[in-house]
Structure formats: C-alpha cells, structure tokens
Amino acid sequence: MRLLGLKSFRHGVHPPEMKDETSGMAIRHFPFAPVLVVPLVQHIGKPAVPLVQEGQEVQRGQKIASPDGFMSVAMHAPASGVVRRIGLTPSILGRMVPGVFIEPFPGSTQEIMEGTPCAWETASKDEIIKAIQEAGVVGLGGAAFPTHVKLSIPTGKHVDTLILNGAECEPYLTTDHRVMLEQREDIYMGVRYLLKVTGAKRAILGIEANKPDAAEHMRAAIPSDLPLEVEVLEVKYPQGAEKMLITALLGREVPSGALPLDVNAVCINVATSAEIGRLLPRGRGIQERILTATGPAISDKGNYRVPIGTPLRFLLDHVGVDANVDRVFLGGPMMGQAASSLDISTTKGTSGVVAFTTTEAERTHRHVYPCIRCGYCVDACPMFLNPSQLGILALVEQHEQMAEEYNLMDCFECGSCSFVCPSHIPLVQHFRISKAAVRKAQAAARANGAPAAAPASGGGKGSEGGK
Amino acid sequence: MAAPKKTLEIRTSPHVLSGHSVDTIMFNVVLALLPATAFSVFAFGLPALLVLVVAVASCLFTERWLCRVAGRPSTLGDWSATITGLLYGLTLPPTLPLWMVAVGGVIAIALGKALFGGLGSNPFNPALVGRAVLQATFPVSMTTWMPAFDPERFSRIPGATLTFPFAEPIYDTVSGATPLALWKFKGETTDAMQLLTGWVSGSAGETSAVLILIGGIYLIVRNMMNWRIPVAILATVAALSAVLHLVDPAYPAPLFMLFSGGLMLGAMFMATDMVGSPMTTIGCVVYGVVIGVMVVVIRVWGGMPEGVMYAILLGNAISPLLDRWFRTKVYGVPRRARA
C-alpha cells in the first residue's frame, strides 16, 4: 500500500532514527585483533566441521570449515596466521560454541586467497547455490539464515519477484546505507546471480525515505540488462521485516506459517547481495563484514569492515568506550541482543555494535504499571496481534491459549509493543518466553506421537529479522 | 587492554522506549482539563472551587488510604486518582453540599476503582460511578443548579454548600435551569453561541464547550487520546439529532444537542478513558456510535434531561464485548469466526 507516495505497511512505530552520526561516514578497514575467534556456528543451523588442525598455518580467505549438511555454511579464515586452538568460545546467546582461534601473522601482506570462480553467465542454478553455501553466505541483515537455503526453490514453487532489502529500519545502523553508496556494482552483480537462481523476472530494491542519497545512487546506474526497480519506503519500524517489506512493495500478505516463497517472492538483504556479487566471481568466502559501531558510549563512531571473529573487547577498545558504558548490544536497539560477555566475537550476523552509557540505559528502567488498555500496542503491532491481551495471558502462563486463540506464534519479536507501552510492560520479552514454551510443548507432543497442540507457524524461520 | 571494567547490563531488546508513560499521559489529561476547570471557577465562583477541591481531595485521600490498607506503595504518583477527582468534581452541580461531594468521591475510588483491583482493572469510569451513586441517592441536590456569573459568586458561599452531613440542604440562592432542562420541561432552546462559550447553568465544568474542546484537541495532538471515540460520539449525536430535527423541528437542533449538557466533557474526557474503552479501531468507532445513540435516546425520550453519564457507563459495560467482537485481522491469517 502507499502512503503519501511512499510505499509502506500498516501499524508499526517511529523510534528516533539516530543515524546521522554515522550515515555520512565511509566504510573503514578494521585492524586485526591479536587473536581472532571464528565460531563454527554463526548462522541458524548446524555448526560447520573444522578442516584445520591446531598449529596449522592458514591463509586469509582459506576455507577452514565445511558445511555439515544442507542447513550449514562454510567458514573462512579472516586472516593469514596460525590456528592456535580449536575449542569452545562464548556466543551472543550465552551458549558456548566451538570456534577456531587464529593468531594473525604480524606484518603479513594479508593477501586474500582466491578460489574457483563461479560466473553467473555460465554456472547452473545448482552450481550457484553450492557456491553461495561454500562462500559461507548467510543473511547479513542480522538473522544469519543460510542464504543458499532461502534460494533453493522447491519444485512446484515459483518466484516472480526478488526483493532486495535496503530498508535498514533499525535505529543507529547505517551499514546497508553505506554498502548501497559504496558497493553499488557488487549489489548489481549479486542481483544477477540471485535472479538466475530464483528465476525471478524482476527485482525491487526497497529503501527507506531517510536514505535519499542511496536511493538516488542505486537508481542512477542500473545496468540495462538488469530488471531492477528502486522503491522509496516510508520511514517506519519494522519496514525491513521480511513480511512487512513484501506487503509494502507487492501488496501481498505472507500467510501465517508460510514463507515469502508462498507468495512468489524471495527477500534478500542488500549487503547479502553485495557479498554474493563480490565473492562469487573470485571464488572467495566471507572473511569480514561491515558493521556500524555507534551509540553514545563509543568515541570513534563509524562504519567498519571488521574481520569475522574480532573479539568484542578488542573492537570496543579500538573505537574507544566511555567510562560510563552500561550496555553493549549487537544489532540495532529494537531487536539487538545485549552482550553478556566481551569475549564473544563478531560474526556474520553482527550488523552493528551499539554501546549505551548509563544515561540511555536507565531510560529503559521504568516503573511497570498495570495495563491500562490504552491500545497503543494494538496500533503498533505490524502483525495485527493484540499484545495487551497476550501480555495478560502470559502473566498467568496460558501459553496454549495465547497460541491458539491469539496467534502468538505469528509474533516475530520486533519489539514494537514493548517500545510503545506506557505501562512499560515487557510484552515482547514475555512473548519470547511463551513462544519457547509453546515450541517445547509442540516438540513434546510430536515426540508422543500426538498432533501438535497449536498450528506450527510464525516468523523466525527464513526471516531476515527486523532490520 | 583498557576495555571497560564496569559490569555491563544484560537486557533483552528493545533497548529504547517511546517515552510515553502512564504517569505522563495522566498528568497531561489533568493539564488538558485545567482550562475547563478554571472556567468553572470563573463562572460559578467559590461554591465551584469548593466542590472541586473536596472532590479531588476525597479521591486522593481514598486512593492513598486504600493503598495503605492493602499494604501497597502509594499509587497517587500515576495521577489517575487526580483525574478521577477532577472529572467527578466537574460533573457536579456547583451548589452540591460538600459532604455529598466527599461521599461520592470515596465511592468513586473505593467502589468504582479499588474494588476491581485499581488502575487498569475498573470496568467503569470511576468518576461516573461516583456521580451515578449521588444521582440515585440525592436526585434533588443533583439537579439543583445555580445560574452562571452570579454577581455574588466570589463573596458568598451558598447555604447548601455547607449543609451538615445528612441534613436537608437549604437552597437560599436563585436557582437556574440547565439548557437541557429548559428544553425538556419548558420547550425553550438556548442559543448555540451561549452554549459554546458557557454562559449557561450546569455542572461545574461542563458548560464551556470550547475550552473542553481545546483540552481534548491538545491530548489528541499529543497522541494521548483516541480521537475516534469523541469523533464517533459527536458525529452520531449530530447526525441523529439532525434527522430528528428535520422530521419534527420540535426536536432540538444538532448544534444545541452537541454543545449542551455534559456531552462535550463526556465525549472528550470520560468516554475516552483508556481503561473503559475498546482497544481496536472498529471497536472504538462502534463504542462511540453506541454512546452517541444512547445520549440522544435518553435526552429526547427518557425521563431525565441529560443522558451522557448513563450512555458512557453503558459504553464501558459493552467495551470488553466490543474488543472480543471487533478483533484486528491478524496478518497472514484469514478472518476467523467471532469467538
């Protein structure tokens, strides 16, 4: 649907954008940490299987782990150096995951290893999908869903439109913005691969109206062979959520529990497209990613090309952190996860590192009032759920009723309800717990051979999150 | 490494909030009511001031006292008891004996709100509960009005105001009649301009439609009030009374209906009470239409000249039902049968 000439979805919220401080800053290279820790699972799916041994020398860009099955991607060395250790390392979710510890060679030229190129003109669909998996490409918007899985169109499904997500609706983050300004040719190249794989006849790039320079830039040099359109979207969160973007651009509603494929669309982040276009022609793999380091507690704010596996401690140390730092989270403030340890490393899904001082952090320490049924959350929820009612049920742990009667599993945890709630009720936080409880109950029911208690549906699967 | 030595806070997203808060919303409602409150004191003088002070004080006292009895921290800081007290006071006749005002205030908070579990749990607007009890208990005092802009209003306190509790109030001033009562019982209509500016008899704070409207618009602009509710109520009243007036000019004209009695105050500040109104857009519109129809029905065919209070209480009663009936259509899910 259209609003004042801009495409958009209904409902949603308007958090302060906070992008001005970094949107004008060109992408800078980030130095290598003394030790880079590459987690073997940086995506949704199974961990990759390491191909290297402790003590082995690796070259930057060399494949160091192989995908374990279809729901897994390869990993590449972020730097030329020595594998010091293969062992457990903390992840953003608080779990320990296997990782490869690499000590970069000091003074090395750090040349990137070239692999077998995969040219879009000559490669078959299957070859491109394989190449994307081998390049270790995952959704760079934040959800880190393996891209090749999304692009494997099952027989019987048909894709007519490829949607490129350049909305970047999360406050503070400006990586996609910079990628569109600085890596236009890579994005175009990526679109060629993506169109070929999906069989889509056209591609639409959706950009929020707060990035007019990016929209202008992307529109200006579209190659004549590329059926690409650029659409400007209303600035509203979560405009970049997959379902919202599809509705805004195509007017199609993805059915509950279904994928964009079911409405003949595939949605890929612009940064993901840029990486495909940059890596595949040279047979390389992802060994770095662009992230925004920003927030009031960061001194040298900006957009950085950071080697995968850079420890958060090293990153913060390099950009400078205020003594009053109180909260650090990876991703934007609406869906980003707070870091539980500074020993976690940046991964392929880390779109931003935002640090708050005590001042900003305390703004979320608010007295919780009872629900006054103001309906703000109802008007905010992009899925048209009733967060107020769900919140009341969550308090008394009526998870099953939440799922069956109030469509809990359609919540994709964008956080708009918690953002607007004047009673400061932790709504989305309740829903995460309730969703986990419902999934557990469903799994238990399946294990007992009984039919699932609630319709298996909802976001998460194949979603690029709220970026 | 000189990385931070501080402990970092771990919280789940979102890490930013809109800044809206129950207390700021409620405080702004109080602010929005101030012009109408000031006008009521200006128009009715000392008795109105005393009624308002006693109304607010009795509500605040009851709220604080019940919190203490329940062993809970004070909830005065959320400003909702202040709103209840102020709204309740604004709906009362300025010459109402003060002890009655106090009784109604206690009832408003204790029976209208605390009994149900306090803020957020009350099905009915507490201010109207207090007023409804007084209306049923003291029908004469609740319908005895003083004329606006009485020359002695700032120098003399009417005898009725200071009536000893449970004694018969003695009205020693000239009494006025509200425009609705004039129409109902004498068939006289009042000029719309007079109604708009508040040059009429009535409850303390319901007489100046313009000032109430300004307060309401302030809240709507600040996104602290659902504009659909007052718009639906006022549009329904206007449309329905226009039809009646066209059929038979003996029925009052739409402008008279809109700006007389407690309609403006009720539509703007009482029907929009978040707790008692529906949450969904369609629910709010239906709620407004039901209230609007009831207002006209009671005023035109009912035994009483004014019907806004009962219309809103009825709206409050059906609002949970409206929320059930008019749910939003969930994204990606076909509209389901009504539960």
Chai-1 contact restraints between the chains, C-beta under 6 A:
chainA,res_idxA,chainB,res_idxB,connection_type,confidence,min_distance_angstrom,max_distance_angstrom,comment,restraint_id
A,P15,B,V16,contact,1.0,0.0,6.0,A-B,restraint_1
A,E253,B,G332,contact,1.0,0.0,6.0,A-B,restraint_2
A,V254,B,G332,contact,1.0,0.0,6.0,A-B,restraint_3
A,P255,B,G332,contact,1.0,0.0,6.0,A-B,restraint_4
A,S256,B,G332,contact,1.0,0.0,6.0,A-B,restraint_5
A,S256,B,V333,contact,1.0,0.0,6.0,A-B,restraint_6
A,R313,B,A3,contact,1.0,0.0,6.0,A-B,restraint_7
A,L316,B,A3,contact,1.0,0.0,6.0,A-B,restraint_8
A,D317,B,M1,contact,1.0,0.0,6.0,A-B,restraint_9
A,D317,B,A3,contact,1.0,0.0,6.0,A-B,restraint_10
A,V321,B,P4,contact,1.0,0.0,6.0,A-B,restraint_11
A,V325,B,P4,contact,1.0,0.0,6.0,A-B,restraint_12
A,D326,B,E9,contact,1.0,0.0,6.0,A-B,restraint_13
A,R327,B,E9,contact,1.0,0.0,6.0,A-B,restraint_14
A,V328,B,L8,contact,1.0,0.0,6.0,A-B,restraint_15
A,F329,B,H15,contact,1.0,0.0,6.0,A-B,restraint_16
A,P333,B,H15,contact,1.0,0.0,6.0,A-B,restraint_17
A,P333,B,V16,contact,1.0,0.0,6.0,A-B,restraint_18
A,M334,B,P14,contact,1.0,0.0,6.0,A-B,restraint_19
A,M335,B,S13,contact,1.0,0.0,6.0,A-B,restraint_20
A,G336,B,S13,contact,1.0,0.0,6.0,A-B,restraint_21
A,A338,B,I10,contact,1.0,0.0,6.0,A-B,restraint_22
A,A338,B,R11,contact,1.0,0.0,6.0,A-B,restraint_23
A,S340,B,I10,contact,1.0,0.0,6.0,A-B,restraint_24
A,A361,B,E9,contact,1.0,0.0,6.0,A-B,restraint_25
A,T364,B,L17,contact,1.0,0.0,6.0,A-B,restraint_26
A,Y369,B,V22,contact,1.0,0.0,6.0,A-B,restraint_27
A,P370,B,L119,contact,1.0,0.0,6.0,A-B,restraint_28
A,P370,B,G120,contact,1.0,0.0,6.0,A-B,restraint_29
A,C371,B,G120,contact,1.0,0.0,6.0,A-B,restraint_30
A,I372,B,G120,contact,1.0,0.0,6.0,A-B,restraint_31
A,I372,B,M274,contact,1.0,0.0,6.0,A-B,restraint_32
A,I372,B,V275,contact,1.0,0.0,6.0,A-B,restraint_33
A,R373,B,M274,contact,1.0,0.0,6.0,A-B,restraint_34
A,R373,B,V275,contact,1.0,0.0,6.0,A-B,restraint_35
A,R373,B,M279,contact,1.0,0.0,6.0,A-B,restraint_36
A,C374,B,M274,contact,1.0,0.0,6.0,A-B,restraint_37
A,G375,B,M279,contact,1.0,0.0,6.0,A-B,restraint_38
A,V378,B,M279,contact,1.0,0.0,6.0,A-B,restraint_39
A,M383,B,Y331,contact,1.0,0.0,6.0,A-B,restraint_40
A,F384,B,T328,contact,1.0,0.0,6.0,A-B,restraint_41
A,F384,B,V330,contact,1.0,0.0,6.0,A-B,restraint_42
A,F384,B,Y331,contact,1.0,0.0,6.0,A-B,restraint_43
A,N407,B,V330,contact,1.0,0.0,6.0,A-B,restraint_44
A,G415,B,S13,contact,1.0,0.0,6.0,A-B,restraint_45
A,G415,B,P14,contact,1.0,0.0,6.0,A-B,restraint_46
A,S418,B,P14,contact,1.0,0.0,6.0,A-B,restraint_47
A,F419,B,P14,contact,1.0,0.0,6.0,A-B,restraint_48
A,F419,B,L17,contact,1.0,0.0,6.0,A-B,restraint_49
A,F419,B,S18,contact,1.0,0.0,6.0,A-B,restraint_50
A,V420,B,S18,contact,1.0,0.0,6.0,A-B,restraint_51
A,P422,B,H20,contact,1.0,0.0,6.0,A-B,restraint_52
A,P422,B,S21,contact,1.0,0.0,6.0,A-B,restraint_53
A,P422,B,V22,contact,1.0,0.0,6.0,A-B,restraint_54
A,P422,B,I25,contact,1.0,0.0,6.0,A-B,restraint_55
A,S423,B,V22,contact,1.0,0.0,6.0,A-B,restraint_56
A,Q429,B,T12,contact,1.0,0.0,6.0,A-B,restraint_57
